[in-house]
Amino acid sequence: MAKKKQSGSDADETKLRRELLRQMLLIRRFEERAAEAYALGKIGGFCHLYIGQEAVGVGAISALREDDYVLGTYREHGQALARGMSPRAIMAELFGRADGCSKGKGGSMHLFDRNVNFLGGHGIVGGHIPLATGVGFAIKYRGGDQVCLCFFGASAINDIAERACSYDMPNEVVDGQDVMAVREATQRAIERARSEHIPTLLEVRTYRFMGHSMSDAVSGTYRAKEELEEYMKRDPISVLRADMEERGEWSEEEMAKLDDEIKAIVEDAWEFADASPEPALESLTEDVMVDTTSDAGELAGAV
Ligand SMILES: Cc1ncc(C[n+]2csc(CCOP(=O)(O)OP(=O)(O)O)c2C)c(N)n1
């Protein structure tokens, strides 16, 4: 398709879509390799993949400022990557190695990086929601205008939804396979949080393509193949890619080139993780990282 000449803001939009596509593809390729590493016994313990849900983390996090905060569940690899954490440090953490972001002592469910205000990685369903609330209060007490974005799954919802309704919390239902829809809904929530100081509950409807965790069968035994196939027609990467192709701003060749670049980043992360040593025995009793001189460290210490 011929490329039309673009105005400044159109060019910015194109750039944004490319960046969101790049991030979603990075998550997809990273997690495909993580699945392989798990099968080879390089990753131990739990490993919950985000494949199929990439538009949620990427769309929402793309709306944040650098000084905002993010907390996630144990299914947080994609959110950590979208927040800008290093693929090397994440892969090394999955491998349980000393160069991992949590020094190899947290694993898949406990990714953390104070440099990008990514405050975990939490294994207890719903357990991090009070922590995120604490971050919110800390921001308020300090008179800041940052926001705290907290991801959680549907099983934590009974409690939250009941409270949200009883306190009349603003809420919105969002198409979680459409990265731009997630971004725009999050922008509305952020605007409300910064200007009115109130939280928003976004119900982002998405679908995981893999099993619950790597200990499950590949795509789970508890759902019909037809159901999975139906949802895979709305793969978030294909949805954005089709939109970009229709606009004449993306081609097969560009996709192949991007894919090669991303595969090289993931390969480098694997090699880095594989070469990293296991944590030293004496490090088992050392603190992992709370550095109270940093902003995120201070908040993590506070909550
Ligand atoms: C308090 C608590 N209860 C039970 C578990 C075991 N558990 C791990 S994942 C999970 C299901 C969570 O589903 P959901 O919140 O919808 O998130 P998803 O896994 O679909 O991302 C459960 C029950 C847990 N981690 N914490």
Ligand as a Chemical Component Dictionary entry (heavy atoms), coordinates in Angstrom:
data_LIG
# 
_chem_comp.id                   LIG 
_chem_comp.type                 NON-POLYMER 
_chem_comp.pdbx_formal_charge   1 
_chem_comp.three_letter_code    LIG 
# 
loop_
_chem_comp_atom.comp_id 
_chem_comp_atom.atom_id 
_chem_comp_atom.alt_atom_id 
_chem_comp_atom.type_symbol 
_chem_comp_atom.charge 
_chem_comp_atom.model_Cartn_x 
_chem_comp_atom.model_Cartn_y 
_chem_comp_atom.model_Cartn_z 
_chem_comp_atom.pdbx_ordinal 
LIG C1  C1  C 0 -4.194 -15.785 48.393 1  
LIG C2  C2  C 0 -3.860 -16.794 47.334 2  
LIG N1  N1  N 0 -4.699 -17.821 47.141 3  
LIG C3  C3  C 0 -4.424 -18.764 46.193 4  
LIG C4  C4  C 0 -3.302 -18.648 45.421 5  
LIG C5  C5  C 0 -3.018 -19.688 44.350 6  
LIG N2  N2  N 1 -3.238 -19.112 43.027 7  
LIG C6  C6  C 0 -2.208 -18.750 42.259 8  
LIG S1  S1  S 0 -2.698 -18.112 40.824 9  
LIG C7  C7  C 0 -4.321 -18.310 41.183 10 
LIG C8  C8  C 0 -5.389 -17.890 40.200 11 
LIG C9  C9  C 0 -5.359 -16.427 39.940 12 
LIG O1  O1  O 0 -6.211 -16.049 38.880 13 
LIG P1  P1  P 0 -6.364 -14.548 38.445 14 
LIG O2  O2  O 0 -6.303 -13.630 39.624 15 
LIG O3  O3  O 0 -7.605 -14.453 37.633 16 
LIG O4  O4  O 0 -5.097 -14.217 37.590 17 
LIG P2  P2  P 0 -4.473 -14.944 36.333 18 
LIG O5  O5  O 0 -3.674 -16.088 36.872 19 
LIG O6  O6  O 0 -5.607 -15.374 35.456 20 
LIG O7  O7  O 0 -3.595 -13.914 35.718 21 
LIG C10 C10 C 0 -4.472 -18.878 42.431 22 
LIG C11 C11 C 0 -5.774 -19.174 43.042 23 
LIG C12 C12 C 0 -2.439 -17.566 45.653 24 
LIG N3  N3  N 0 -1.338 -17.368 44.939 25 
LIG N4  N4  N 0 -2.753 -16.636 46.611 26 
# 
loop_
_chem_comp_bond.comp_id 
_chem_comp_bond.atom_id_1 
_chem_comp_bond.atom_id_2 
_chem_comp_bond.value_order 
_chem_comp_bond.pdbx_ordinal 
LIG C1  C2  SING 1  
LIG C2  N1  SING 2  
LIG C2  N4  DOUB 3  
LIG N1  C3  DOUB 4  
LIG C3  C4  SING 5  
LIG C4  C5  SING 6  
LIG C4  C12 DOUB 7  
LIG C5  N2  SING 8  
LIG N2  C6  DOUB 9  
LIG N2  C10 SING 10 
LIG C6  S1  SING 11 
LIG S1  C7  SING 12 
LIG C7  C8  SING 13 
LIG C7  C10 DOUB 14 
LIG C8  C9  SING 15 
LIG C9  O1  SING 16 
LIG O1  P1  SING 17 
LIG P1  O2  DOUB 18 
LIG P1  O3  SING 19 
LIG P1  O4  SING 20 
LIG O4  P2  SING 21 
LIG P2  O5  DOUB 22 
LIG P2  O6  SING 23 
LIG P2  O7  SING 24 
LIG C10 C11 SING 25 
LIG C12 N3  SING 26 
LIG C12 N4  SING 27 
# 
